[in-house]
Amino acid sequence: MSLSKRSIEILLDLVEIKLSYMDISDREDARDLQVLERCRDELRSLERGPQPCLVPAPARRPGRPRIVV
């Protein structure tokens, strides 16, 4: 199941509101903060859409240098 762009925006707004109201008082709150920050990052990546996969160019084999004619 995929989410619509509007649904992602609403969820992102809700997560950001929750983050802005959080008051960290113990370790459990700190863990909740980290989970919400990861959730926000995931929603942002969904909002941006699929990113192209960059594959590095193959490296040249070591050996004798090429002669330019």
Phi and psi restraints in degrees (range 20) as a CNS / XPLOR table:
assign (resid 1 and name C) (resid 2 and name N)
       (resid 2 and name CA) (resid 2 and name C) 1.0 -108.6 20.0 2
assign (resid 2 and name N) (resid 2 and name CA)
       (resid 2 and name C) (resid 3 and name N) 1.0 155.4 20.0 2
assign (resid 2 and name C) (resid 3 and name N)
       (resid 3 and name CA) (resid 3 and name C) 1.0 -98.2 20.0 2
assign (resid 3 and name N) (resid 3 and name CA)
       (resid 3 and name C) (resid 4 and name N) 1.0 145.0 20.0 2
assign (resid 3 and name C) (resid 4 and name N)
       (resid 4 and name CA) (resid 4 and name C) 1.0 -73.9 20.0 2
assign (resid 4 and name N) (resid 4 and name CA)
       (resid 4 and name C) (resid 5 and name N) 1.0 161.2 20.0 2
assign (resid 4 and name C) (resid 5 and name N)
       (resid 5 and name CA) (resid 5 and name C) 1.0 -59.6 20.0 2
assign (resid 5 and name N) (resid 5 and name CA)
       (resid 5 and name C) (resid 6 and name N) 1.0 -38.9 20.0 2
assign (resid 5 and name C) (resid 6 and name N)
       (resid 6 and name CA) (resid 6 and name C) 1.0 -64.8 20.0 2
assign (resid 6 and name N) (resid 6 and name CA)
       (resid 6 and name C) (resid 7 and name N) 1.0 -41.9 20.0 2
assign (resid 6 and name C) (resid 7 and name N)
       (resid 7 and name CA) (resid 7 and name C) 1.0 -63.2 20.0 2
assign (resid 7 and name N) (resid 7 and name CA)
       (resid 7 and name C) (resid 8 and name N) 1.0 -40.6 20.0 2
assign (resid 7 and name C) (resid 8 and name N)
       (resid 8 and name CA) (resid 8 and name C) 1.0 -63.8 20.0 2
assign (resid 8 and name N) (resid 8 and name CA)
       (resid 8 and name C) (resid 9 and name N) 1.0 -41.9 20.0 2
assign (resid 8 and name C) (resid 9 and name N)
       (resid 9 and name CA) (resid 9 and name C) 1.0 -62.2 20.0 2
assign (resid 9 and name N) (resid 9 and name CA)
       (resid 9 and name C) (resid 10 and name N) 1.0 -42.3 20.0 2
assign (resid 9 and name C) (resid 10 and name N)
       (resid 10 and name CA) (resid 10 and name C) 1.0 -65.3 20.0 2
assign (resid 10 and name N) (resid 10 and name CA)
       (resid 10 and name C) (resid 11 and name N) 1.0 -46.3 20.0 2
assign (resid 10 and name C) (resid 11 and name N)
       (resid 11 and name CA) (resid 11 and name C) 1.0 -61.9 20.0 2
assign (resid 11 and name N) (resid 11 and name CA)
       (resid 11 and name C) (resid 12 and name N) 1.0 -40.2 20.0 2
assign (resid 11 and name C) (resid 12 and name N)
       (resid 12 and name CA) (resid 12 and name C) 1.0 -62.7 20.0 2
assign (resid 12 and name N) (resid 12 and name CA)
       (resid 12 and name C) (resid 13 and name N) 1.0 -42.8 20.0 2
assign (resid 12 and name C) (resid 13 and name N)
       (resid 13 and name CA) (resid 13 and name C) 1.0 -60.7 20.0 2
assign (resid 13 and name N) (resid 13 and name CA)
       (resid 13 and name C) (resid 14 and name N) 1.0 -43.5 20.0 2
assign (resid 13 and name C) (resid 14 and name N)
       (resid 14 and name CA) (resid 14 and name C) 1.0 -63.8 20.0 2
assign (resid 14 and name N) (resid 14 and name CA)
       (resid 14 and name C) (resid 15 and name N) 1.0 -42.2 20.0 2
assign (resid 14 and name C) (resid 15 and name N)
       (resid 15 and name CA) (resid 15 and name C) 1.0 -64.4 20.0 2
assign (resid 15 and name N) (resid 15 and name CA)
       (resid 15 and name C) (resid 16 and name N) 1.0 -43.0 20.0 2
assign (resid 15 and name C) (resid 16 and name N)
       (resid 16 and name CA) (resid 16 and name C) 1.0 -66.6 20.0 2
assign (resid 16 and name N) (resid 16 and name CA)
       (resid 16 and name C) (resid 17 and name N) 1.0 -36.3 20.0 2
assign (resid 16 and name C) (resid 17 and name N)
       (resid 17 and name CA) (resid 17 and name C) 1.0 -63.5 20.0 2
assign (resid 17 and name N) (resid 17 and name CA)
       (resid 17 and name C) (resid 18 and name N) 1.0 -45.9 20.0 2
assign (resid 17 and name C) (resid 18 and name N)
       (resid 18 and name CA) (resid 18 and name C) 1.0 -60.1 20.0 2
assign (resid 18 and name N) (resid 18 and name CA)
       (resid 18 and name C) (resid 19 and name N) 1.0 -42.7 20.0 2
assign (resid 18 and name C) (resid 19 and name N)
       (resid 19 and name CA) (resid 19 and name C) 1.0 -62.8 20.0 2
assign (resid 19 and name N) (resid 19 and name CA)
       (resid 19 and name C) (resid 20 and name N) 1.0 -39.0 20.0 2
assign (resid 19 and name C) (resid 20 and name N)
       (resid 20 and name CA) (resid 20 and name C) 1.0 -69.6 20.0 2
assign (resid 20 and name N) (resid 20 and name CA)
       (resid 20 and name C) (resid 21 and name N) 1.0 -25.0 20.0 2
assign (resid 20 and name C) (resid 21 and name N)
       (resid 21 and name CA) (resid 21 and name C) 1.0 -95.3 20.0 2
assign (resid 21 and name N) (resid 21 and name CA)
       (resid 21 and name C) (resid 22 and name N) 1.0 -5.5 20.0 2
assign (resid 21 and name C) (resid 22 and name N)
       (resid 22 and name CA) (resid 22 and name C) 1.0 -70.0 20.0 2
assign (resid 22 and name N) (resid 22 and name CA)
       (resid 22 and name C) (resid 23 and name N) 1.0 139.4 20.0 2
assign (resid 22 and name C) (resid 23 and name N)
       (resid 23 and name CA) (resid 23 and name C) 1.0 -121.0 20.0 2
assign (resid 23 and name N) (resid 23 and name CA)
       (resid 23 and name C) (resid 24 and name N) 1.0 110.2 20.0 2
assign (resid 23 and name C) (resid 24 and name N)
       (resid 24 and name CA) (resid 24 and name C) 1.0 -80.4 20.0 2
assign (resid 24 and name N) (resid 24 and name CA)
       (resid 24 and name C) (resid 25 and name N) 1.0 116.5 20.0 2
assign (resid 24 and name C) (resid 25 and name N)
       (resid 25 and name CA) (resid 25 and name C) 1.0 -124.1 20.0 2
assign (resid 25 and name N) (resid 25 and name CA)
       (resid 25 and name C) (resid 26 and name N) 1.0 -14.6 20.0 2
assign (resid 25 and name C) (resid 26 and name N)
       (resid 26 and name CA) (resid 26 and name C) 1.0 -153.2 20.0 2
assign (resid 26 and name N) (resid 26 and name CA)
       (resid 26 and name C) (resid 27 and name N) 1.0 -178.3 20.0 2
assign (resid 26 and name C) (resid 27 and name N)
       (resid 27 and name CA) (resid 27 and name C) 1.0 -63.7 20.0 2
assign (resid 27 and name N) (resid 27 and name CA)
       (resid 27 and name C) (resid 28 and name N) 1.0 -36.6 20.0 2
assign (resid 27 and name C) (resid 28 and name N)
       (resid 28 and name CA) (resid 28 and name C) 1.0 -63.3 20.0 2
assign (resid 28 and name N) (resid 28 and name CA)
       (resid 28 and name C) (resid 29 and name N) 1.0 -41.1 20.0 2
assign (resid 28 and name C) (resid 29 and name N)
       (resid 29 and name CA) (resid 29 and name C) 1.0 -63.5 20.0 2
assign (resid 29 and name N) (resid 29 and name CA)
       (resid 29 and name C) (resid 30 and name N) 1.0 -39.5 20.0 2
assign (resid 29 and name C) (resid 30 and name N)
       (resid 30 and name CA) (resid 30 and name C) 1.0 -64.2 20.0 2
assign (resid 30 and name N) (resid 30 and name CA)
       (resid 30 and name C) (resid 31 and name N) 1.0 -39.8 20.0 2
assign (resid 30 and name C) (resid 31 and name N)
       (resid 31 and name CA) (resid 31 and name C) 1.0 -65.1 20.0 2
assign (resid 31 and name N) (resid 31 and name CA)
       (resid 31 and name C) (resid 32 and name N) 1.0 -42.7 20.0 2
assign (resid 31 and name C) (resid 32 and name N)
       (resid 32 and name CA) (resid 32 and name C) 1.0 -60.3 20.0 2
assign (resid 32 and name N) (resid 32 and name CA)
       (resid 32 and name C) (resid 33 and name N) 1.0 -39.7 20.0 2
assign (resid 32 and name C) (resid 33 and name N)
       (resid 33 and name CA) (resid 33 and name C) 1.0 -61.1 20.0 2
assign (resid 33 and name N) (resid 33 and name CA)
       (resid 33 and name C) (resid 34 and name N) 1.0 -45.2 20.0 2
assign (resid 33 and name C) (resid 34 and name N)
       (resid 34 and name CA) (resid 34 and name C) 1.0 -63.2 20.0 2
assign (resid 34 and name N) (resid 34 and name CA)
       (resid 34 and name C) (resid 35 and name N) 1.0 -41.5 20.0 2
assign (resid 34 and name C) (resid 35 and name N)
       (resid 35 and name CA) (resid 35 and name C) 1.0 -63.3 20.0 2
assign (resid 35 and name N) (resid 35 and name CA)
       (resid 35 and name C) (resid 36 and name N) 1.0 -43.8 20.0 2
assign (resid 35 and name C) (resid 36 and name N)
       (resid 36 and name CA) (resid 36 and name C) 1.0 -65.9 20.0 2
assign (resid 36 and name N) (resid 36 and name CA)
       (resid 36 and name C) (resid 37 and name N) 1.0 -36.3 20.0 2
assign (resid 36 and name C) (resid 37 and name N)
       (resid 37 and name CA) (resid 37 and name C) 1.0 -66.1 20.0 2
assign (resid 37 and name N) (resid 37 and name CA)
       (resid 37 and name C) (resid 38 and name N) 1.0 -40.3 20.0 2
assign (resid 37 and name C) (resid 38 and name N)
       (resid 38 and name CA) (resid 38 and name C) 1.0 -65.5 20.0 2
assign (resid 38 and name N) (resid 38 and name CA)
       (resid 38 and name C) (resid 39 and name N) 1.0 -39.7 20.0 2
assign (resid 38 and name C) (resid 39 and name N)
       (resid 39 and name CA) (resid 39 and name C) 1.0 -60.3 20.0 2
assign (resid 39 and name N) (resid 39 and name CA)
       (resid 39 and name C) (resid 40 and name N) 1.0 -44.9 20.0 2
assign (resid 39 and name C) (resid 40 and name N)
       (resid 40 and name CA) (resid 40 and name C) 1.0 -59.5 20.0 2
assign (resid 40 and name N) (resid 40 and name CA)
       (resid 40 and name C) (resid 41 and name N) 1.0 -44.1 20.0 2
assign (resid 40 and name C) (resid 41 and name N)
       (resid 41 and name CA) (resid 41 and name C) 1.0 -62.7 20.0 2
assign (resid 41 and name N) (resid 41 and name CA)
       (resid 41 and name C) (resid 42 and name N) 1.0 -41.3 20.0 2
assign (resid 41 and name C) (resid 42 and name N)
       (resid 42 and name CA) (resid 42 and name C) 1.0 -64.6 20.0 2
assign (resid 42 and name N) (resid 42 and name CA)
       (resid 42 and name C) (resid 43 and name N) 1.0 -42.3 20.0 2
assign (resid 42 and name C) (resid 43 and name N)
       (resid 43 and name CA) (resid 43 and name C) 1.0 -64.3 20.0 2
assign (resid 43 and name N) (resid 43 and name CA)
       (resid 43 and name C) (resid 44 and name N) 1.0 -39.6 20.0 2
assign (resid 43 and name C) (resid 44 and name N)
       (resid 44 and name CA) (resid 44 and name C) 1.0 -62.9 20.0 2
assign (resid 44 and name N) (resid 44 and name CA)
       (resid 44 and name C) (resid 45 and name N) 1.0 -39.6 20.0 2
assign (resid 44 and name C) (resid 45 and name N)
       (resid 45 and name CA) (resid 45 and name C) 1.0 -68.8 20.0 2
assign (resid 45 and name N) (resid 45 and name CA)
       (resid 45 and name C) (resid 46 and name N) 1.0 -34.5 20.0 2
assign (resid 45 and name C) (resid 46 and name N)
       (resid 46 and name CA) (resid 46 and name C) 1.0 -66.7 20.0 2
assign (resid 46 and name N) (resid 46 and name CA)
       (resid 46 and name C) (resid 47 and name N) 1.0 -36.7 20.0 2
assign (resid 46 and name C) (resid 47 and name N)
       (resid 47 and name CA) (resid 47 and name C) 1.0 -65.6 20.0 2
assign (resid 47 and name N) (resid 47 and name CA)
       (resid 47 and name C) (resid 48 and name N) 1.0 -37.2 20.0 2
assign (resid 47 and name C) (resid 48 and name N)
       (resid 48 and name CA) (resid 48 and name C) 1.0 -73.6 20.0 2
assign (resid 48 and name N) (resid 48 and name CA)
       (resid 48 and name C) (resid 49 and name N) 1.0 -23.7 20.0 2
assign (resid 48 and name C) (resid 49 and name N)
       (resid 49 and name CA) (resid 49 and name C) 1.0 89.7 20.0 2
assign (resid 49 and name N) (resid 49 and name CA)
       (resid 49 and name C) (resid 50 and name N) 1.0 179.2 20.0 2
assign (resid 49 and name C) (resid 50 and name N)
       (resid 50 and name CA) (resid 50 and name C) 1.0 -65.3 20.0 2
assign (resid 50 and name N) (resid 50 and name CA)
       (resid 50 and name C) (resid 51 and name N) 1.0 136.9 20.0 2
assign (resid 50 and name C) (resid 51 and name N)
       (resid 51 and name CA) (resid 51 and name C) 1.0 -98.5 20.0 2
assign (resid 51 and name N) (resid 51 and name CA)
       (resid 51 and name C) (resid 52 and name N) 1.0 143.9 20.0 2
assign (resid 51 and name C) (resid 52 and name N)
       (resid 52 and name CA) (resid 52 and name C) 1.0 -65.8 20.0 2
assign (resid 52 and name N) (resid 52 and name CA)
       (resid 52 and name C) (resid 53 and name N) 1.0 143.8 20.0 2
assign (resid 52 and name C) (resid 53 and name N)
       (resid 53 and name CA) (resid 53 and name C) 1.0 -87.8 20.0 2
assign (resid 53 and name N) (resid 53 and name CA)
       (resid 53 and name C) (resid 54 and name N) 1.0 119.8 20.0 2
assign (resid 53 and name C) (resid 54 and name N)
       (resid 54 and name CA) (resid 54 and name C) 1.0 -92.0 20.0 2
assign (resid 54 and name N) (resid 54 and name CA)
       (resid 54 and name C) (resid 55 and name N) 1.0 120.9 20.0 2
assign (resid 54 and name C) (resid 55 and name N)
       (resid 55 and name CA) (resid 55 and name C) 1.0 -108.9 20.0 2
assign (resid 55 and name N) (resid 55 and name CA)
       (resid 55 and name C) (resid 56 and name N) 1.0 124.0 20.0 2
assign (resid 55 and name C) (resid 56 and name N)
       (resid 56 and name CA) (resid 56 and name C) 1.0 -66.2 20.0 2
assign (resid 56 and name N) (resid 56 and name CA)
       (resid 56 and name C) (resid 57 and name N) 1.0 149.6 20.0 2
assign (resid 56 and name C) (resid 57 and name N)
       (resid 57 and name CA) (resid 57 and name C) 1.0 -66.3 20.0 2
assign (resid 57 and name N) (resid 57 and name CA)
       (resid 57 and name C) (resid 58 and name N) 1.0 144.3 20.0 2
assign (resid 57 and name C) (resid 58 and name N)
       (resid 58 and name CA) (resid 58 and name C) 1.0 -63.7 20.0 2
assign (resid 58 and name N) (resid 58 and name CA)
       (resid 58 and name C) (resid 59 and name N) 1.0 141.0 20.0 2
assign (resid 58 and name C) (resid 59 and name N)
       (resid 59 and name CA) (resid 59 and name C) 1.0 -75.9 20.0 2
assign (resid 59 and name N) (resid 59 and name CA)
       (resid 59 and name C) (resid 60 and name N) 1.0 149.1 20.0 2
assign (resid 59 and name C) (resid 60 and name N)
       (resid 60 and name CA) (resid 60 and name C) 1.0 -73.4 20.0 2
assign (resid 60 and name N) (resid 60 and name CA)
       (resid 60 and name C) (resid 61 and name N) 1.0 149.0 20.0 2
assign (resid 60 and name C) (resid 61 and name N)
       (resid 61 and name CA) (resid 61 and name C) 1.0 -71.2 20.0 2
assign (resid 61 and name N) (resid 61 and name CA)
       (resid 61 and name C) (resid 62 and name N) 1.0 140.6 20.0 2
assign (resid 61 and name C) (resid 62 and name N)
       (resid 62 and name CA) (resid 62 and name C) 1.0 -68.4 20.0 2
assign (resid 62 and name N) (resid 62 and name CA)
       (resid 62 and name C) (resid 63 and name N) 1.0 149.4 20.0 2
assign (resid 62 and name C) (resid 63 and name N)
       (resid 63 and name CA) (resid 63 and name C) 1.0 166.0 20.0 2
assign (resid 63 and name N) (resid 63 and name CA)
       (resid 63 and name C) (resid 64 and name N) 1.0 -156.4 20.0 2
assign (resid 63 and name C) (resid 64 and name N)
       (resid 64 and name CA) (resid 64 and name C) 1.0 -71.3 20.0 2
assign (resid 64 and name N) (resid 64 and name CA)
       (resid 64 and name C) (resid 65 and name N) 1.0 145.4 20.0 2
assign (resid 64 and name C) (resid 65 and name N)
       (resid 65 and name CA) (resid 65 and name C) 1.0 -68.1 20.0 2
assign (resid 65 and name N) (resid 65 and name CA)
       (resid 65 and name C) (resid 66 and name N) 1.0 150.6 20.0 2
assign (resid 65 and name C) (resid 66 and name N)
       (resid 66 and name CA) (resid 66 and name C) 1.0 -74.7 20.0 2
assign (resid 66 and name N) (resid 66 and name CA)
       (resid 66 and name C) (resid 67 and name N) 1.0 146.4 20.0 2
assign (resid 66 and name C) (resid 67 and name N)
       (resid 67 and name CA) (resid 67 and name C) 1.0 -96.9 20.0 2
assign (resid 67 and name N) (resid 67 and name CA)
       (resid 67 and name C) (resid 68 and name N) 1.0 127.8 20.0 2
assign (resid 67 and name C) (resid 68 and name N)
       (resid 68 and name CA) (resid 68 and name C) 1.0 -93.1 20.0 2
assign (resid 68 and name N) (resid 68 and name CA)
       (resid 68 and name C) (resid 69 and name N) 1.0 125.4 20.0 2
